[in-house]
């Protein structure tokens, strides 16, 4: 499994628009065959957003990056965002779960 963690710092004047747009993108992403999880978390004041995404593999994540809904999200939210940080990981199953 391929895990992706994304952190955004969001401009105050765009927080509501960003939240609406990121939630729409999450719903659409979960319809992709290779996307198993897409969690959206916000700080209490809405200034930061954290995404946790889980894909079948690296190829499924690469496919996500070329979907029309991701491209739209990426372009629309650029003015909303102060910083964006993306990290990827390999998920190793926990034998205790």
CORVEN-V153429 format. One line per field, one symbol per residue. ss: DSSP state (H for helix, E for strand, L for the rest). phi: phi as a letter, one per 20 degrees, with the letter a starting at -180 (. if undefined). psi: psi as a letter, one per 40 degrees, with the letter a starting at -180 (. if undefined). A space follows every 10 residues. Layout:
BEGIN
ss=???
phi=???
psi=???
END
This chain:
BEGIN
ss=LEEEEEEEEE LHHHHHHHHH HHHHHHHHHL LLLLEEEEEE EELLLLLEEE EEEEELLHHH HHHHHLLHHH HHHHHHHHHH EEEEEEEEEE LLLLLLL
phi=.ddcdcccdd fgfdgfffgf ffffffgfff efgeeebbec ccfgemeccc dcccdgagff fgfgfdfgff gfggffegff debbcdccbe edgefee
psi=ihihhhhihh hdeedddddd ddddddddde ehdehdighh iiideeeihh hhihididdd ddddeeiddd ddddddeded hdihhhiiih hhihee.
END
